[in-house]
């Protein structure tokens, strides 16, 4: 029987996004410490290694995941994934369960749907989902001090800060597990950008935006800043790791990306000053980071930023790449304190341009930056950040209020099922009435009733 089953909704393969990277790296670090780990994903594209096994399942076939649930002493998943698992089973898990709360996806989901008329309905669903996974967890992971306060408030509203949980040491069922970085620094040896990508010359300077463009990012401000930068340094090229997520089934296309692509086309910058890659392969990202001159990541939503964990900003730390980051998240403050980042206010193209020019005019030594950031990098190595998980695996336990809390989770699931049924029935009723309105008899009656100044339906 495996010591731990980690369930993710993301790809585990050559291309990975933040949640997939975290699941893969945590699983790998734990396996290297001697734990037997199963990593379950709907998109298993690479084999495991050592005592880490990559296993597949499909959401459409509950049995495909159930076999792995029965094979593990402890289960871990991000909140929404855990909620989906429990909802699919219509029953709680029987093992101690770790809930990974390293980011707040609910904020992102609302931002993705902010222009739609269904936002209120969506928020109701998100609240139900959040209550399910908070009521089901036995051990909760957060990534920053701000997140700890956020999730403590949520746990209070879920009824988990009760006498049984607080009578002992509350830290026994919560722990900080930041996003991490690999043990070893990246290694070069192969050109991937300069003199390789058409339009980028060997002598050009590359500003690298790792990852894609999401609704809470701010590429337009970067574009406006580049207009100022190019007046002083015409050799600067802006490279994006991708425009969109590589799989629309996992993350839908973003309007912010489409908006920025239109802006670049109107300026005539695509293939001249701005370049988009097709999602940098995870194992090759070090080559791009070492060849870049500056890293950049800009965001424009204060609430999302406050609780965010920027996996791509950690890439800049891993490679000791000088960077420009938007103010607002804890990692940006840490990287500024260690001299690796210039931190700029949101939506301020002049500040972004000044920050870029300061790095371009006085390029720092990578070796010096590596020495400055060594203490921070040592704290964030994957082998270090997973230690609280290892401590839990040595003494896995259900939360003191687990029986009552899991029943509450089941209550929320049943309520969700009933709400879905009522919504479905209402939709069917509305469709039936519309069909009646379109019927020939009603059209005839309406023609008659119009004579009387009224309608039948």
HUJO-V766535 format. One record per pair of residues at least 24 apart in sequence whose ideal C-beta (glycine too) atoms are under 8 Angstrom apart, sorted by the first residue. I is the first residue (numbers start at 1). GAP is how many residues later the second one is. D is the distance in Angstrom with one decimal. If there is no record, write none. Layout:
# HUJO-V766535
i->I gap->GAP d->D
i->I gap->GAP d->D
This chain:
# HUJO-V766535
i->1 gap->35 d->7.9
i->1 gap->70 d->6.0
i->1 gap->71 d->6.7
i->1 gap->72 d->6.0
i->2 gap->34 d->4.6
i->2 gap->35 d->6.4
i->2 gap->36 d->4.6
i->2 gap->51 d->7.6
i->2 gap->69 d->5.6
i->2 gap->70 d->4.6
i->2 gap->71 d->7.1
i->3 gap->27 d->7.9
i->3 gap->32 d->4.5
i->3 gap->33 d->4.9
i->3 gap->34 d->6.6
i->3 gap->69 d->7.4
i->3 gap->70 d->5.7
i->3 gap->71 d->6.7
i->3 gap->390 d->5.5
i->4 gap->26 d->6.5
i->4 gap->31 d->6.2
i->4 gap->32 d->7.6
i->4 gap->33 d->5.1
i->4 gap->34 d->7.2
i->4 gap->68 d->6.2
i->4 gap->69 d->7.3
i->4 gap->70 d->5.0
i->4 gap->71 d->7.7
i->4 gap->72 d->6.2
i->4 gap->385 d->7.7
i->4 gap->389 d->6.1
i->5 gap->32 d->7.8
i->5 gap->33 d->4.6
i->5 gap->35 d->6.2
i->5 gap->63 d->5.6
i->5 gap->64 d->6.7
i->5 gap->66 d->7.0
i->5 gap->67 d->3.5
i->5 gap->69 d->7.2
i->5 gap->70 d->5.0
i->5 gap->71 d->7.1
i->6 gap->31 d->6.7
i->6 gap->32 d->7.1
i->6 gap->33 d->5.0
i->6 gap->34 d->7.0
i->6 gap->70 d->5.0
i->6 gap->71 d->7.0
i->7 gap->33 d->4.9
i->7 gap->34 d->7.9
i->7 gap->58 d->7.3
i->7 gap->61 d->7.9
i->7 gap->68 d->6.9
i->7 gap->69 d->7.3
i->7 gap->70 d->4.2
i->7 gap->74 d->5.5
i->7 gap->75 d->7.5
i->7 gap->78 d->6.3
i->8 gap->31 d->7.0
i->8 gap->32 d->7.2
i->8 gap->33 d->5.1
i->8 gap->69 d->7.2
i->8 gap->70 d->7.5
i->8 gap->73 d->6.6
i->9 gap->32 d->7.6
i->9 gap->33 d->6.7
i->9 gap->69 d->7.9
i->9 gap->71 d->7.8
i->9 gap->72 d->5.2
i->9 gap->75 d->7.8
i->9 gap->241 d->6.8
i->10 gap->31 d->6.8
i->10 gap->33 d->7.2
i->10 gap->240 d->6.2
i->11 gap->30 d->6.9
i->11 gap->32 d->4.0
i->11 gap->34 d->6.2
i->11 gap->235 d->7.9
i->11 gap->236 d->6.5
i->11 gap->239 d->7.2
i->12 gap->27 d->6.2
i->12 gap->29 d->4.6
i->12 gap->31 d->6.6
i->12 gap->32 d->6.0
i->12 gap->33 d->6.4
i->12 gap->34 d->6.3
i->12 gap->42 d->5.8
i->13 gap->30 d->6.5
i->13 gap->31 d->7.6
i->13 gap->32 d->2.7
i->13 gap->33 d->5.1
i->14 gap->31 d->6.6
i->14 gap->32 d->7.1
i->14 gap->267 d->4.9
i->14 gap->268 d->6.5
i->14 gap->269 d->7.1
i->15 gap->231 d->5.3
i->15 gap->264 d->4.9
i->15 gap->266 d->6.0
i->15 gap->267 d->6.5
i->16 gap->266 d->4.8
i->17 gap->194 d->7.6
i->17 gap->195 d->8.0
i->17 gap->228 d->6.3
i->17 gap->233 d->7.5
i->17 gap->234 d->7.2
i->17 gap->294 d->7.9
i->18 gap->85 d->7.6
i->18 gap->161 d->7.7
i->18 gap->193 d->7.9
i->18 gap->291 d->7.7
i->18 gap->293 d->4.0
i->18 gap->294 d->8.0
i->19 gap->59 d->6.3
i->19 gap->84 d->7.9
i->21 gap->261 d->6.9
i->21 gap->290 d->5.9
i->22 gap->78 d->7.5
i->22 gap->80 d->6.5
i->22 gap->157 d->6.2
i->22 gap->289 d->7.4
i->25 gap->155 d->6.1
i->25 gap->157 d->7.5
i->25 gap->357 d->4.9
i->26 gap->151 d->7.8
i->26 gap->154 d->7.9
i->26 gap->356 d->6.9
i->26 gap->360 d->5.5
i->26 gap->363 d->7.0
i->27 gap->25 d->5.3
i->28 gap->24 d->5.9
i->28 gap->354 d->7.3
i->29 gap->151 d->7.6
i->29 gap->353 d->4.1
i->29 gap->354 d->5.2
i->29 gap->356 d->7.9
i->29 gap->357 d->4.7
i->30 gap->356 d->5.6
i->30 gap->359 d->6.5
i->30 gap->360 d->6.7
i->30 gap->363 d->7.6
i->32 gap->351 d->7.2
i->33 gap->350 d->7.3
i->33 gap->353 d->7.6
i->33 gap->357 d->6.3
i->35 gap->355 d->7.2
i->35 gap->358 d->6.1
i->38 gap->30 d->5.6
i->38 gap->33 d->6.6
i->38 gap->34 d->6.0
i->40 gap->25 d->6.5
i->40 gap->28 d->5.0
i->43 gap->204 d->7.6
i->59 gap->25 d->7.3
i->59 gap->29 d->7.1
i->62 gap->26 d->5.5
i->62 gap->27 d->6.7
i->69 gap->24 d->6.7
i->69 gap->26 d->7.7
i->73 gap->320 d->8.0
i->73 gap->323 d->6.0
i->74 gap->24 d->6.5
i->74 gap->318 d->7.3
i->74 gap->319 d->6.2
i->74 gap->322 d->4.9
i->76 gap->24 d->6.1
i->76 gap->313 d->7.5
i->78 gap->24 d->7.4
i->78 gap->25 d->7.9
i->78 gap->27 d->7.4
i->79 gap->26 d->7.4
i->79 gap->50 d->7.7
i->79 gap->51 d->6.7
i->79 gap->54 d->4.1
i->79 gap->55 d->7.4
i->80 gap->25 d->5.7
i->80 gap->49 d->6.2
i->80 gap->53 d->7.1
i->82 gap->50 d->7.8
i->82 gap->51 d->4.5
i->82 gap->54 d->6.2
i->82 gap->55 d->7.4
i->83 gap->46 d->4.5
i->83 gap->47 d->7.6
i->83 gap->49 d->4.4
i->83 gap->50 d->4.4
i->83 gap->53 d->7.8
i->86 gap->46 d->5.9
i->86 gap->47 d->7.5
i->86 gap->50 d->5.8
i->86 gap->323 d->6.3
i->86 gap->327 d->6.5
i->87 gap->45 d->6.8
i->87 gap->326 d->5.4
i->87 gap->329 d->6.9
i->90 gap->323 d->6.5
i->90 gap->327 d->7.9
i->91 gap->319 d->7.2
i->92 gap->44 d->6.2
i->92 gap->314 d->4.0
i->92 gap->315 d->7.9
i->92 gap->317 d->6.0
i->92 gap->318 d->6.0
i->93 gap->43 d->7.0
i->95 gap->301 d->7.6
i->96 gap->42 d->4.7
i->96 gap->43 d->6.9
i->96 gap->296 d->7.6
i->96 gap->300 d->4.3
i->96 gap->301 d->5.8
i->96 gap->302 d->5.5
i->97 gap->39 d->5.9
i->97 gap->40 d->5.6
i->97 gap->41 d->5.2
i->97 gap->42 d->7.4
i->98 gap->39 d->7.1
i->98 gap->40 d->7.2
i->98 gap->41 d->4.7
i->98 gap->42 d->7.7
i->98 gap->43 d->6.5
i->98 gap->291 d->6.9
i->98 gap->294 d->6.6
i->99 gap->34 d->5.6
i->99 gap->35 d->7.3
i->99 gap->37 d->7.3
i->99 gap->38 d->3.6
i->99 gap->40 d->7.3
i->99 gap->41 d->5.1
i->99 gap->42 d->7.1
i->100 gap->41 d->4.8
i->100 gap->77 d->7.5
i->101 gap->39 d->5.7
i->101 gap->40 d->6.0
i->101 gap->41 d->5.2
i->101 gap->42 d->7.9
i->101 gap->46 d->6.6
i->101 gap->50 d->5.2
i->102 gap->39 d->6.3
i->102 gap->40 d->6.7
i->102 gap->41 d->4.1
i->102 gap->45 d->7.4
i->102 gap->75 d->6.8
i->102 gap->76 d->7.8
i->102 gap->77 d->6.5
i->102 gap->207 d->5.8
i->103 gap->40 d->7.1
i->103 gap->44 d->8.0
i->103 gap->204 d->7.1
i->103 gap->205 d->6.8
i->103 gap->206 d->5.5
i->104 gap->43 d->7.3
i->104 gap->46 d->6.8
i->104 gap->200 d->7.8
i->104 gap->203 d->4.7
i->106 gap->24 d->6.4
i->107 gap->196 d->6.0
i->107 gap->197 d->5.1
i->107 gap->200 d->7.0
i->108 gap->106 d->7.5
i->108 gap->107 d->7.6
i->108 gap->108 d->6.8
i->108 gap->196 d->6.6
i->111 gap->104 d->4.8
i->111 gap->105 d->5.6
i->111 gap->190 d->6.4
i->111 gap->193 d->6.5
i->112 gap->103 d->5.5
i->112 gap->140 d->7.1
i->112 gap->142 d->7.5
i->114 gap->101 d->7.9
i->115 gap->140 d->8.0
i->124 gap->295 d->8.0
i->125 gap->291 d->7.6
i->128 gap->284 d->5.5
i->128 gap->287 d->6.8
i->128 gap->288 d->5.0
i->128 gap->291 d->7.8
i->129 gap->287 d->7.9
i->130 gap->24 d->6.6
i->130 gap->28 d->7.6
i->131 gap->27 d->5.4
i->131 gap->277 d->7.7
i->131 gap->278 d->7.4
i->131 gap->281 d->4.9
i->132 gap->277 d->4.9
i->132 gap->280 d->4.9
i->132 gap->281 d->6.0
i->132 gap->284 d->7.8
i->133 gap->276 d->7.7
i->134 gap->24 d->4.0
i->134 gap->26 d->6.2
i->135 gap->24 d->7.3
i->135 gap->25 d->7.0
i->135 gap->270 d->4.7
i->135 gap->271 d->6.8
i->135 gap->273 d->4.5
i->135 gap->274 d->3.8
i->135 gap->277 d->6.9
i->136 gap->269 d->7.1
i->136 gap->270 d->6.0
i->136 gap->273 d->4.5
i->137 gap->262 d->7.2
i->138 gap->35 d->6.7
i->138 gap->259 d->6.8
i->138 gap->260 d->5.2
i->138 gap->261 d->4.3
i->138 gap->264 d->6.0
i->139 gap->34 d->5.5
i->139 gap->35 d->7.6
i->139 gap->36 d->7.2
i->139 gap->253 d->5.2
i->139 gap->260 d->7.7
i->140 gap->33 d->6.5
i->140 gap->34 d->4.9
i->140 gap->35 d->7.6
i->141 gap->33 d->7.8
i->141 gap->34 d->5.9
i->141 gap->35 d->7.6
i->141 gap->36 d->4.4
i->141 gap->247 d->7.2
i->141 gap->248 d->7.4
i->142 gap->32 d->6.9
i->142 gap->33 d->7.7
i->142 gap->34 d->6.0
i->142 gap->35 d->7.4
i->143 gap->33 d->6.9
i->143 gap->34 d->6.5
i->143 gap->35 d->4.9
i->143 gap->36 d->5.9
i->143 gap->166 d->4.8
i->144 gap->32 d->7.6
i->144 gap->34 d->7.1
i->144 gap->163 d->7.3
i->144 gap->165 d->6.7
i->144 gap->185 d->7.8
i->144 gap->186 d->4.6
i->144 gap->187 d->7.8
i->145 gap->31 d->7.7
i->145 gap->185 d->6.9
i->146 gap->160 d->5.9
i->146 gap->161 d->5.9
i->146 gap->184 d->6.2
i->147 gap->160 d->5.5
i->148 gap->26 d->7.0
i->148 gap->28 d->7.0
i->150 gap->157 d->5.8
i->158 gap->250 d->7.8
i->159 gap->246 d->7.3
i->159 gap->249 d->6.5
i->160 gap->239 d->7.8
i->160 gap->241 d->7.0
i->160 gap->245 d->6.3
i->162 gap->239 d->5.7
i->164 gap->235 d->8.0
i->164 gap->236 d->4.0
i->164 gap->237 d->4.3
i->165 gap->234 d->6.6
i->165 gap->235 d->5.8
i->165 gap->236 d->5.7
i->167 gap->233 d->7.5
i->168 gap->232 d->7.5
i->173 gap->226 d->5.8
i->175 gap->213 d->3.5
i->175 gap->214 d->7.8
i->175 gap->216 d->7.9
i->175 gap->217 d->7.7
i->176 gap->212 d->7.2
i->177 gap->208 d->5.4
i->177 gap->209 d->6.8
i->177 gap->211 d->5.7
i->177 gap->212 d->6.5
i->178 gap->131 d->7.3
i->178 gap->201 d->8.0
i->178 gap->202 d->5.9
i->178 gap->207 d->5.3
i->179 gap->130 d->4.8
i->179 gap->132 d->5.7
i->179 gap->135 d->5.6
i->179 gap->201 d->7.5
i->179 gap->206 d->7.8
i->180 gap->134 d->7.5
i->180 gap->200 d->5.2
i->180 gap->201 d->6.2
i->180 gap->202 d->4.0
i->180 gap->204 d->7.4
i->180 gap->205 d->4.4
i->180 gap->206 d->7.7
i->181 gap->133 d->5.5
i->181 gap->134 d->7.9
i->181 gap->136 d->6.2
i->181 gap->137 d->4.2
i->181 gap->196 d->6.2
i->181 gap->199 d->5.2
i->181 gap->200 d->6.2
i->181 gap->201 d->7.0
i->182 gap->136 d->6.4
i->182 gap->199 d->7.5
i->182 gap->200 d->6.6
i->183 gap->198 d->5.5
i->183 gap->199 d->6.9
i->183 gap->200 d->6.1
i->185 gap->101 d->8.0
i->185 gap->133 d->6.9
i->185 gap->134 d->7.1
i->185 gap->135 d->7.4
i->185 gap->185 d->7.2
i->186 gap->99 d->7.6
i->186 gap->100 d->2.6
i->186 gap->101 d->7.4
i->186 gap->103 d->5.7
i->186 gap->104 d->5.7
i->186 gap->132 d->6.5
i->186 gap->133 d->5.2
i->187 gap->99 d->6.3
i->187 gap->103 d->7.9
i->188 gap->98 d->7.3
i->188 gap->99 d->6.2
i->188 gap->102 d->4.3
i->188 gap->103 d->7.2
i->189 gap->98 d->7.8
i->190 gap->97 d->5.6
i->191 gap->100 d->6.7
i->192 gap->92 d->7.1
i->192 gap->95 d->4.7
i->192 gap->96 d->5.7
i->192 gap->99 d->6.2
i->193 gap->46 d->6.4
i->193 gap->95 d->6.4
i->193 gap->98 d->4.9
i->193 gap->99 d->7.3
i->194 gap->97 d->6.1
i->197 gap->42 d->7.5
i->197 gap->78 d->5.9
i->197 gap->80 d->7.9
i->198 gap->73 d->7.2
i->199 gap->38 d->7.3
i->199 gap->72 d->5.1
i->199 gap->73 d->6.2
i->199 gap->76 d->6.5
i->200 gap->37 d->5.1
i->200 gap->39 d->7.4
i->200 gap->75 d->6.6
i->201 gap->34 d->7.5
i->203 gap->32 d->6.4
i->204 gap->31 d->4.9
i->204 gap->32 d->7.1
i->204 gap->33 d->5.0
i->205 gap->28 d->6.5
i->205 gap->30 d->5.5
i->205 gap->31 d->4.9
i->205 gap->32 d->7.0
i->205 gap->88 d->4.6
i->205 gap->89 d->7.6
i->205 gap->155 d->6.3
i->206 gap->30 d->7.9
i->206 gap->31 d->5.4
i->206 gap->32 d->8.0
i->206 gap->33 d->5.5
i->206 gap->85 d->6.7
i->206 gap->86 d->4.7
i->206 gap->87 d->5.4
i->206 gap->88 d->7.6
i->207 gap->29 d->6.2
i->207 gap->30 d->7.2
i->207 gap->31 d->5.0
i->207 gap->32 d->7.1
i->207 gap->85 d->7.2
i->207 gap->86 d->6.9
i->207 gap->87 d->4.8
i->207 gap->88 d->7.7
i->207 gap->89 d->5.5
i->207 gap->149 d->6.6
i->208 gap->31 d->5.2
i->208 gap->33 d->7.5
i->208 gap->80 d->6.3
i->208 gap->81 d->7.1
i->208 gap->84 d->3.7
i->208 gap->86 d->7.1
i->208 gap->87 d->5.3
i->208 gap->88 d->7.1
i->208 gap->113 d->7.6
i->209 gap->29 d->7.1
i->209 gap->30 d->6.9
i->209 gap->31 d->4.7
i->209 gap->32 d->6.5
i->209 gap->86 d->7.7
i->209 gap->87 d->5.4
i->209 gap->88 d->6.7
i->209 gap->103 d->7.9
i->210 gap->31 d->4.8
i->210 gap->70 d->7.1
i->210 gap->75 d->7.1
i->210 gap->78 d->7.7
i->210 gap->79 d->7.6
i->210 gap->85 d->6.7
i->210 gap->87 d->7.3
i->210 gap->102 d->3.8
i->210 gap->105 d->5.2
i->210 gap->106 d->7.6
i->211 gap->30 d->5.1
i->211 gap->31 d->6.8
i->211 gap->86 d->7.8
i->211 gap->100 d->7.4
i->211 gap->101 d->4.3
i->212 gap->28 d->7.5
i->212 gap->29 d->6.7
i->212 gap->30 d->4.3
i->212 gap->31 d->6.3
i->212 gap->32 d->5.6
i->212 gap->33 d->5.7
i->212 gap->42 d->7.6
i->212 gap->45 d->7.0
i->212 gap->67 d->7.5
i->213 gap->27 d->6.9
i->213 gap->29 d->7.9
i->213 gap->30 d->5.8
i->213 gap->31 d->7.3
i->213 gap->41 d->6.1
i->213 gap->43 d->5.5
i->213 gap->44 d->4.0
i->213 gap->47 d->6.1
i->214 gap->40 d->5.5
i->214 gap->42 d->6.7
i->214 gap->43 d->7.9
i->215 gap->39 d->5.3
i->215 gap->40 d->6.8
i->215 gap->41 d->5.2
i->216 gap->83 d->5.5
i->216 gap->84 d->6.8
i->216 gap->85 d->4.4
i->216 gap->88 d->4.4
i->216 gap->89 d->7.5
i->216 gap->92 d->7.9
i->217 gap->39 d->6.2
i->217 gap->80 d->7.6
i->217 gap->81 d->6.4
i->217 gap->82 d->5.5
i->217 gap->83 d->7.3
i->218 gap->80 d->4.2
i->218 gap->81 d->5.9
i->218 gap->82 d->4.0
i->218 gap->108 d->6.9
i->218 gap->128 d->6.7
i->218 gap->129 d->6.5
i->219 gap->37 d->6.9
i->219 gap->38 d->7.7
i->219 gap->41 d->4.1
i->219 gap->79 d->7.1
i->220 gap->39 d->7.0
i->220 gap->40 d->6.0
i->220 gap->43 d->6.2
i->221 gap->77 d->5.7
i->221 gap->79 d->7.1
i->221 gap->125 d->7.7
i->221 gap->126 d->5.5
i->221 gap->127 d->7.0
i->221 gap->128 d->5.1
i->221 gap->131 d->6.1
i->222 gap->74 d->6.5
i->222 gap->76 d->5.4
i->222 gap->127 d->7.8
i->222 gap->130 d->6.2
i->223 gap->37 d->6.7
i->223 gap->40 d->5.8
i->223 gap->41 d->7.0
i->223 gap->44 d->7.6
i->223 gap->46 d->7.7
i->223 gap->51 d->7.6
i->224 gap->125 d->3.7
i->224 gap->128 d->8.0
i->225 gap->124 d->4.3
i->225 gap->125 d->7.5
i->225 gap->127 d->3.7
i->225 gap->128 d->4.1
i->225 gap->131 d->6.5
i->226 gap->47 d->6.6
i->226 gap->48 d->7.8
i->226 gap->127 d->7.7
i->227 gap->122 d->7.9
i->228 gap->121 d->7.0
i->228 gap->122 d->7.1
i->228 gap->125 d->3.9
i->229 gap->124 d->5.4
i->229 gap->127 d->5.2
i->229 gap->128 d->6.2
i->229 gap->131 d->7.4
i->230 gap->43 d->6.7
i->232 gap->125 d->6.2
i->232 gap->128 d->7.8
i->233 gap->124 d->7.4
i->233 gap->127 d->5.4
i->236 gap->37 d->7.4
i->236 gap->120 d->7.7
i->236 gap->124 d->7.0
i->237 gap->36 d->6.2
i->237 gap->37 d->7.8
i->237 gap->38 d->6.4
i->238 gap->35 d->6.2
i->238 gap->36 d->4.9
i->238 gap->37 d->7.1
i->239 gap->35 d->8.0
i->239 gap->36 d->4.8
i->239 gap->37 d->7.9
i->239 gap->38 d->6.7
i->239 gap->49 d->7.9
i->239 gap->53 d->7.4
i->240 gap->34 d->7.4
i->240 gap->35 d->7.1
i->240 gap->36 d->4.9
i->240 gap->37 d->6.7
i->241 gap->36 d->5.6
i->241 gap->38 d->6.4
i->241 gap->39 d->4.7
i->241 gap->47 d->7.6
i->241 gap->71 d->7.6
i->242 gap->34 d->6.7
i->242 gap->35 d->6.2
i->242 gap->36 d->6.6
i->242 gap->37 d->4.3
i->242 gap->38 d->7.5
i->243 gap->33 d->5.1
i->245 gap->34 d->7.9
i->246 gap->32 d->7.5
i->246 gap->33 d->4.5
i->285 gap->30 d->6.3
i->286 gap->32 d->7.8
i->286 gap->33 d->6.5
i->289 gap->26 d->5.8
i->289 gap->27 d->7.1
i->289 gap->29 d->7.3
i->289 gap->30 d->3.6
i->289 gap->32 d->5.5
i->290 gap->29 d->6.0
i->290 gap->31 d->8.0
i->292 gap->29 d->6.0
i->293 gap->29 d->7.9
i->293 gap->66 d->7.4
i->293 gap->67 d->7.4
i->293 gap->70 d->6.9
i->294 gap->27 d->7.2
i->294 gap->28 d->5.7
i->294 gap->29 d->6.3
i->294 gap->30 d->6.6
i->294 gap->62 d->6.4
i->294 gap->65 d->5.1
i->294 gap->66 d->7.3
i->295 gap->24 d->7.9
i->295 gap->26 d->4.6
i->295 gap->27 d->7.2
i->295 gap->28 d->3.7
i->295 gap->29 d->7.6
i->296 gap->27 d->6.2
i->296 gap->28 d->4.8
i->296 gap->29 d->7.5
i->296 gap->56 d->8.0
i->296 gap->60 d->7.6
i->297 gap->26 d->7.1
i->297 gap->27 d->7.8
i->297 gap->28 d->5.4
i->297 gap->29 d->6.9
i->298 gap->26 d->7.6
i->298 gap->27 d->7.6
i->298 gap->28 d->4.8
i->298 gap->46 d->7.7
i->298 gap->48 d->7.6
i->298 gap->54 d->6.8
i->299 gap->27 d->4.5
i->299 gap->29 d->6.7
i->299 gap->30 d->7.8
i->299 gap->47 d->6.8
i->300 gap->26 d->7.2
i->300 gap->46 d->4.7
i->300 gap->47 d->5.5
i->302 gap->26 d->6.0
i->302 gap->44 d->7.2
i->305 gap->24 d->5.0
i->305 gap->41 d->7.6
i->313 gap->28 d->7.9
i->314 gap->66 d->7.1
i->316 gap->24 d->6.9
i->316 gap->25 d->7.6
i->317 gap->56 d->6.1
i->317 gap->59 d->6.7
i->317 gap->60 d->6.3
i->317 gap->63 d->7.3
i->318 gap->59 d->7.2
i->320 gap->46 d->5.1
i->320 gap->47 d->8.0
i->320 gap->49 d->4.2
i->320 gap->50 d->4.2
i->320 gap->53 d->6.0
i->321 gap->45 d->7.6
i->321 gap->48 d->7.8
i->322 gap->37 d->5.0
i->322 gap->41 d->7.6
i->322 gap->42 d->5.4
i->322 gap->47 d->6.4
i->324 gap->28 d->6.2
i->324 gap->31 d->4.4
i->324 gap->32 d->5.9
i->324 gap->35 d->7.4
i->334 gap->42 d->6.2
i->335 gap->38 d->7.8
i->335 gap->41 d->7.6
i->338 gap->34 d->5.4
i->338 gap->35 d->4.7
i->338 gap->37 d->7.7
i->338 gap->38 d->5.2
i->339 gap->30 d->6.8
i->339 gap->33 d->4.8
i->339 gap->34 d->7.6
i->340 gap->29 d->5.8
i->340 gap->32 d->7.0
i->340 gap->33 d->5.5
i->433 gap->24 d->7.3
